[in-house]
Structure formats: structure tokens, C-alpha cells
Amino acid sequence: MSKIIADTNKIKEVLEKGVEKIYPSKEALEKTLKSGTRIKLYCGFDPTSPNLHIGSAVQFRKLAQFQKLGHEVIMLIGDFTTMIGDPTDKSAARKKITRKEILKNAKNYKNLASKILRFSGENPAKIMYNSQWNDKLTFVELIELASNFTVQQMIIRDMFQERLKKDRPIYLHEFLYPLTQAYDSVAMDVDLEVGGNDQTFNMLCGRDLMKVLKNKEKFVLTTKLLMDPLGKKMGKTEGNMINLDEKPNEMYGKIMSWPDSLIFPGFELCTDLSIEEVNQIKKKKNNPRDDKARLAREIVAIHHNKVVAQKAEKEFNRVFKERGTPSEVKSYKLGVKNLNILDLLFKTGLASSKSEAKRLVEQGAIKIDKSTVKDWRVKINIKKGIIIQAGKRKFIKLV
């Protein structure tokens, strides 16, 4: 068994950096950690897609902090709960997904998480699947578990209230999601659950169930969410995420495109810098672009390595500062001699539709061999080696 670290400063960092709230209180969890007691904690991840995103890394980082203190960490794959679909913040029921699809989606999760969590050596993190216990529940047992919650508890949630106002259906199985997530805590007999603050309701259901079935307190630690300027969390559903398997240049470029308002939340939630280091960056009041460049380097280094991060930065500067062409440009072959610019942008994938292509041209965002295209009606002569640029970061070479 690994040695438990009860250092006051390290515990303070774990309980404050990126943390929104702790139930029942920060003081209660702090007292437990300082006592030297080894706790068991987990965070659940539903494989709704093959990709994990930078928001998921916030949870990995928090788990890793506890792991470094010597505590038992579990990465829980929700292969059962994903079949139900978490209704949190959803205006409609999630599309159903099969167990086969779920397991296929989760195939690379351990590899992505291993950039932050340790799965070997001293005090390795464990991976568990909640189908292990949920598949075994009988209907009688399910009814018994359900008797610990009321319809009022479930229906009062914001997304259900919104659906009722708009006369949209609420399916009975959606009420079972918080119940099954709650049972995860009981089945694993954990002391702490970690998750984003949008999961507060589900995690507190687990806390309630632990009290009833095991007469035991379960701590809940909610982390802050990385929010875009519109107040939406950056994640799979919103489509504004940065995937953890993103190529270094793409990852670096996407972070550099973040608004300045995301710089300091990014340092707090997405890097290994201490609270003190983040505060020092704030005090220096550097040029926001310089802070953003450091943030991009830090994040790329975590998910790739420092050398790759430096190369990504050089490539970014060469393209955006020096107005150069990327060293690697995707090639596209067309079997025609000329094509309308809108069709060309759509066929090459530089625009998702002709209407978007027209908008890009009208905004002056389309360049061919560095010359801006001003008329969306123009036909382009297709020649070998032509480079088409859409916006700041998309390039295609015709072959």
C-alpha cells in the first residue's frame, strides 16, 4: 500500500484548484485527508463518443492529484449508464446507443487518460465498468433502490421543467440515470466522487443512497467547468471541444483561438501549474497573446510532450505571424479543370455547406495562393499546387 501524504499545502492545492464546491464541506474532507486515512474515490466517464475532450482532462487532473497523495483512484467507464443516457442539461432524450458501440468508443480512453493518470507502478489507478454490478440487478432490487427517491426530486430538475413547458416528452428511463449513477458509489463503496459541477445532482443522489444503504458519508467534489463566451461548457454535446487526441498543431491553434476570457480559467483547469503560479501570471498582466501562447504550450506538452509543443508553437508563428503556409498541407485531388468557388470549398471540406462557403467569401476569409477571393460567383481554374486557405487555420493543396 502506498504512503499517504498529509502535507497541508498539498491538500490545500487539491481542495482549491479548479474546485467549485465540496459536500458536505471542504473542512470535513480536509480533516479526513489530514488524518492520513486512505480514501477511495472515483470519477465516471460515459463513452458517448470515441473521443475524450479537454473538459474530461480536468477530472483526470483532479484524480491524479489525489493519486499523488497516495489515495485509491478509480476511473469508471459508464458502459451501463451510457445506455440510459444522462439527461442533464438536455432538451430532449439522448439517442440510444448499444453496448457494442459503447465499448468501441471506450477503447482508447485508458491511453488518453494515461497522459495524466498513472495506471502502473506505485499506487496505480484502476479502471472499472459499471455494467459489472448494474447488469446483475434484478427488477426487485431496482424497485427497492428506486424507493429511496421521489418523482418530485427528479421532475424539479431544470431540463425536465423546460421540457414540460415546451410539451416535450420525458421518458421514464431518464429518471433511472441518477439512480444508476448513485448505485455506482454503493457498489464500489467509495468515500469520494469527483465530477464537473453540472453533475452535482447525480453525485448527490449517490451521497443520499450511501447514507441509506451503508450509513456512510460520501464526499462530493465538483470542479469548475471550462465555459465558452456564451456560457456553454466546452464538450462533446456543444461541439466546441478540443479532443485529447488532437494533433499538436491543431490543439495549439485551437487554444490560440480562444477568447482572452478563457486564459486564466484555462491555466487553472487545464494545466499542472499551482494556484500560486496561476496567480503570479495574473499579477504580471502580460500581453494576453503571450499568456495564451504559454497556455497552449503547457496543454500541448501535457497531452504530447514539451518538444512537440515547442514545434507546434514555431509552426503556429510561421503561419500566423509570418503569414507563411503550414509545412504540412492536406492534399485534395479534383477531376475537373474549373469549378465555382462555392462548389470548390464544399467539395474540399473547407466549408460544411455552400451557404457557409458563400459567407466565408463575403467575409474575405478565402484566399487562393494568398490572394483574397472577393466574388462568390467566380470560377477557379484548377491547377496543380494551388493552395486554398479558409480562415486562419484551414489549408488545402490541389493535386
Secondary structure by P-SEA (a helix, b strand, c coil): cccccccaaaaaaaaccccccccccaaaaaaaaaacbbbbbbbbbbcccccccaaaaaaaaaaaaaaaaccccccccaaaaaaaccccccccccccccaaaaaaaaccccccccccccccccbbbbbbbcccccccccaaaaaaaacccccccccccaaaaaaaaabbbbbccccaaaaaaaaaaaaacccbbbbcccaaaaaaaaaaaaaaaccbbbbbbbbbcccccccccccccccccccccccaaaaaaaaaaccccaaaaaaaccccccaaaaaaaaaacccaaaaaaaaaaaaaaaaccaaaaaaaaaaaaaaccccccccbbbbbbbccccccaaaaaaaacccccaaaaaaaaaacccccccccccccccccccccbbbbbccccbbbbcc
